[in-house]
Amino acid sequence: MTAAAKKLLEDALSLSIEERAELVEALRDSLQLEPTDLGGEWSREIASRVAELESGEVTPVAWGQVEQRIRDRLGRK
């Protein structure tokens, strides 16, 4: 890693967790050179799930709640 990259990393680590998450997402997105073709099956699945959410058929669950349920089932804190 270059000195400039090390300095950038050091600066990034001083950001809040939310800012670091946004930065990671932006950097990850910058690495994707071509759009990903999900294929017909995945596109239909995504459209179906969005329709379920929009119709109220299903209720979204926050990741924190899902993670806690998993931890509870596995007997972890």
Secondary structure by P-SEA (a helix, b strand, c coil): ccaaaaaaaaaaaaccaaaaaaaaaaaaaaaccccccccaaaaaaaaaaaaaaaaccbbbbcaaaaaaaaaaaaccc
